[in-house]
Every structure is written in C-alpha cells, then in structure tokens.
Amino acid sequence: MEARDILIRPLITEKTTELMAEGKYVFVVDKNANKIEIAKAVKEVFDVKVDKVNTIKVKGKTKRLGRTSGKRPDYKKAIVKLAAGETIEFFSA
C-alpha cells in the first residue's frame, strides 16, 4: 500500500484543533493499516518525525428517516503525535 492510500483525509473538529496545540494530528486512515504503516505514511507525505501513533476503530451510527433505516460507514482514525518542535504546515493555514 502506498502512503497516499493509507492516509484518507485529515479529521478537523473542535477537539482535534485543540490537540494540534499538543503536537497531535488526527487522520482518517485505511481500515487495514497498522500503526507502523501509518507512521511511515505520515513521515513520507509530510516529512516530519513521528513520535507515537494511537488508532481507534469508529463504528458508524445507525440513522433513520421515516421507515427507512440506514447505517453510516465504519472508519478508522489515527492520532499521530509528532516529535518535539515538528509541525505539519498543512493544518496551520
């Protein structure tokens, strides 16, 4: 798998913007990617030193609209902590 296939998109919410002050960045990643692959992908794409990676599998919510029910897709997110002094310029814009 290539680095751009592993990192699907950044996850930007109020909570994740607060984490950015601590040097932690959150990405939606491929469901089958492990922590080592995620760390290598972030290093390759953004040219930063990764200190730690935490992953969470998020279950999609069940939603209803009248009698019709559906389900949002499951996804995996990764919280990537960078080494001291490192930043990703993509997020600071």
Secondary structure, 3 states (H helix, E strand, C coil): CCHHHHEEEECCCHHHHHHHCCCEEEEEECCCCCHHHHHHHHHHHHCCCEEEEEEEEECCCEEEECCEEEECCCEEEEEEEECCCCCCCCCCC
